[in-house]
Amino acid sequence: MTTPLSILNLATIDSGSSASQALQESIELAELGEDLGFKRHWFAEHHGMPSIATSSPEILISHVAQRTESMRIGSGGIMLPNHTPIQVAERFHTLESLYPGRIDLGIGRAPGSNSATMRAVRPYDSSNYPDQLQELKALSRGDFAEGHPFSGVSVMPDDVDLPPIWLLSSSGGTAKLAGKLGVGYSFATHFSPSPVKPAIDKYLEHFEPSERFSEPHVILAVSALCAPSDQEAQFLAGSLDLSHVRRMRGDLSPLPSPQEAAEYDYSIVEKQAVQKNRDQHFIGEPEAVREELEDLVKRTGADELMVTCLTHGQDNRTRSFELLADAFGM
């Protein structure tokens, strides 16, 4: 298996812990990821969620890039409608200048928050997402036509370009756009029930080579949890189960422990929802998880897997990544 593995970091906040602790642990995970041979480490953007601490991925990217040497560090992603394009251009020009050749700009269109927080964020408007992308690229290149209101705008630092852009998707709606723009494409199989193969096929069908991407590149984001035994992995996955049930009720509290999940009395409806949600995760012994992930790559033609591990406890998370890396011979 030669498919590269990367890490998607949500800085998950565990019950009994804190957001500050989650951020420190996310930095430790990035350092471990580089030692293990993971190709990239991306931070998501979420706002107002008591279970996720990655509200400022740009800051985390800069900090982790300083603490690592070779792994690519990026956003998975920046939710563009939450920002003005010039803000994103300036921040990622700055990151590219500070850490040349190591930054990725993953971009999404979802709010990454609840409705009340969206109102606090204010800029969010996804209706003109394609135009925002074009504005971002034009600002970076400084190639607005003469007479355009932004024709005299300079994005500083002006001696670098934007890092490679990746469009994030959970439904396939941006697959054609990603292809026509000649950028990378990442699909969120870790939470999306939408079929991934049609989206990838659409991206490949419409791909036009660009300066950054001479060929198409597909990253699949997956949720994987490994433990020395399947029994232990299934027990640890209880945190996923109870968290999913709580989210169904609008409860975004920190990730429960597997002990909390084991003591919870699930209703029949909740058990059915849990089982359906489990289908989107890869859980078990390392070799079994590896085989399932290899099969996913074969079925979809993906170029890379980006793994997130949603389990309670830093020791359980780091061990899962270590076991997965070993199973893949990294």
JOUR-V158467 format. One record per backbone hydrogen bond with DSSP energy under -1.0 kcal/mol. NH is the residue of the N-H (numbers start at 1). CO is the residue of the C=O. Records with the same first field share a line. If there is no record, write none. Layout:
# JOUR-V158467
NH: CO, CO
This chain:
# JOUR-V158467
6: 305
7: 40
8: 307
9: 42
13: 51
15: 255
17: 14
22: 18
23: 19
24: 20
25: 21
26: 22
27: 23
28: 24
29: 25
30: 26
31: 27
32: 28
33: 29
34: 30
35: 31
36: 32
38: 33
39: 5
41: 72
42: 7
43: 74
44: 9
46: 54
47: 112
52: 49
53: 11
55: 53
60: 56
61: 57
62: 58
63: 59
64: 60
65: 61
66: 62
67: 63
72: 39
73: 102
74: 41
75: 104
76: 43
78: 106
80: 78, 108
82: 79
83: 80
88: 84
89: 85
90: 86
91: 87
92: 88
93: 89
94: 90
95: 91
96: 92
97: 93
98: 94
99: 95
102: 99
104: 73
105: 164
107: 166
108: 78
118: 114
119: 115
120: 116
121: 117
122: 118
123: 121
129: 126
132: 128
133: 129
134: 130
135: 131
136: 132
137: 133
138: 134
139: 135
140: 136
141: 137
142: 138
143: 138
148: 145
151: 148
153: 150
166: 105
167: 184
168: 107
169: 186
175: 172
178: 174
179: 175
180: 176
181: 177
183: 178
184: 165
185: 217
186: 167
187: 219
188: 169
189: 187
191: 188
192: 188
200: 196
201: 197
202: 198
203: 199
204: 200
205: 201
206: 202
208: 179
210: 213
219: 185
220: 304
221: 187
222: 306
224: 308
225: 282
227: 284
233: 229
234: 230
235: 231
236: 232
237: 233
238: 235
239: 236
241: 237
242: 238
243: 239
244: 240
245: 241
246: 242
247: 243
248: 244
250: 247
251: 246
255: 13
261: 257
262: 258
263: 259
271: 267
272: 268
273: 269
274: 270
275: 271
276: 272
277: 273
278: 274
280: 277
281: 278
282: 223
284: 225
289: 285
290: 286
291: 287
292: 288
293: 289
294: 290
295: 291
296: 292
297: 293
298: 294
299: 295
300: 296
301: 297
303: 218
304: 218
305: 4
306: 220
307: 6
308: 222
311: 309
317: 313
318: 314
319: 315
320: 316
321: 317
322: 318
323: 319
324: 320
325: 321
326: 322
327: 323
328: 324
329: 326
330: 325
